[in-house]
Amino acid sequence: MSTEKIICAGFGGQGVMSMGQLMTYAGMLEEKEVSWLPSYGPEMRGGTANCSVIVSSKPVGSPIITDDATTAIVMNLPSLTKFEKDLVPGGKLFINSSLIDIKASRDDIDVYYIKANEIAQEVGTIKAANMVMLGAYLEIVKTVETESVLEAFKKVFGPSKEKFVPMNREALAKGAQAVKACVK
């Protein structure tokens, strides 16, 4: 496996930190080298939030991703504006097209538009939009296994939240299904 450098970004409360934590913990479960670096705006919930995730087969020297991200998963317009430029040529950009109504400006990257909020509503809650986006990402990049993410969910959120695993499994599957139909 090569090194994946992923930026997850959106407003606080959209689950971008959880998305990053789940990928990182899933990578640990698969005995990969990982790092997770959160960044919060001053407002927390409703403010800007992003995290940098690195999953690699080699030791990770620094958790900081500057202008060499291989993937960006953006949940809102300010995140698209801020992080699109940080992708390497050939990188992958996943856009929550439920909240972002403009197209990516670059033509040297692969772009996937996912109506994450609408798909999450089909699952039963808007709060699953992050898992829809994560499912889309995993379908294309395959950094970690979906089952590892679900196992990580149990570890990260604890026994009291295990009842949400089936819903999150469905959200991941619907995200994967949506990206298959996605046209660049």
N, C-alpha and C positions, 0 to 999 in steps of 0.2 A: 504494500500500500504506500502511496505517496503521502506527503504531508498536506492535510486540508486545513486551510485557514479561513474560518467562517466568522462573519459579522452578523449578529442578530440584532435588529434595531426596531424601535417603535416608541410608543408612549408607555409610561409606567402603567401597569395594570393590563397590558396586552399579553403578558406571559413570555416576553422575550428572554428574561433571565431564566425562567423555568426551562424554556427551549434549550438554552445553552447548557444549563446544569444537566439536563437529561442526556444530551449528546455527550457531554464530558464523562458523566458517570457510566453511560453505556460503553464508551471507549475503555474506561477502566475495567469494566466487567469482561471486556474482550482482550484484556491485557495489552492495550495500546498505550502509547505515551500521550498524555493529554494536558491541557491547561485551560482555565476558564478565568477571564478577567472582566468583572462587571464595571459598568460606568453609569452612574445615575445623574439625572438633572437635579437641581435643588428642590424641586417640588415633589419628587418621588411619584406617587400615583398621579397620573395625568401629565407628569413632566416627561422629558426625554429620558430614554433608557436604552442602553445597548450593552452587548457583551461580545468579547472576542473569545472564540473557541478554537483551539488547535488540537487536532487528532492526527497522530503520526505513528509510524513504525519505528521512528528514531527519537532519541531524547529531544525534548523541546527546550531550546536555549533561552527563549524569551516569550512571555505571553502577549507581547505587544504586536498588534497588526497595524501597520501604517498604510502603505500603498501597495501591498502585496497580497490582498485577500483573494482567495480562490473562489469564494462564494459570499454573497450578501443576501440575507433574508430580511426584507424590509416590510414593515407592517403599516407605515404611514408615509405621507409625502415628505415631511422634513427629513426622514431617514433616507429616502431615495435620493433627495437632493444632496445630503451630506456624504453618503457612502458609495454611490455609484462610481465615482471617480477612483475609489480605492481598490477596485477590482483589477486584477492582472488581465491582459488580453487573453481571450479564451475562457475567462472566468464565467461564473454562473450567477445570475441575478433572479431572485424569486420575489415577485411583487404581489402584495395583497391588493388585488384590483378592486376589492370591495370599497377600499378607502382611498385608493390612488387612481385618479382618472386620467393621468397622462402616461405617455409611453417613455421608455428609457431612451436616453439621448445617444447612447453608444451603439455602434454596429459591429464592434469587435468582441462582443460578449454574447453568451446565450442567455436569453431572457424568457422567463416563465411567468405568466399572469394567472394568478389563482384567486378566485372569488372566495377567499377564506371565510369571511363572515357569513355569507349565505350558506356555504357548505356546513359550517359549524352549527348554524341554526337547524339544519336538517338532522344533525346528530343530537340536538336537544339544548344546546347552550352556545351563546356567542363566545364564551370563555374557551371553547375548544379551537378557536381560530388558529392559535399558535400550533396546536397539534396537527391541524390540517396542513399548515405550511411546512411543518417538520416532515410530515408524511410525503409531501411533494418533493422536498429536498432529498429525502432518503431514497425515493424511487429513482431519481436521476443520478445522484452521486454515490450512494451506497457506502457511506463512511462507516456506519455501524448498522447492525441488524435491528429490524423493528422489534423483535422479541427482546433484545438487549435494552432498548428504550423503555419497554413496558416493565421489564425487571427493575430498571433504574427508577422508574416512577414509584414503585413500591418502596425502594430504599430511600429515595429523596423525600417523599411525602409521608411515609410511614403507614402503619397498618390501618389507621382510621380513614385513609383515603383510597385504600385498595378497591373499594366498591366502585370507584371511577375508572378502573382499568378497562372494563369492556367498552365504555363510551370513548375512551381515549384510543383504544384499538380501532374502533370504527372511524374516528376522526383521522387517524393516520392512514387507514385504508382509503378513505374518501379523498384525502389529499393526493395519495399515490394515483388513484384513478383519475382525478382531475388533471394532473400534470401530463398523463399519457395522452389526453385529448388536446393538450395545450399546443398552440402553434406559435412558433418563435416570432 
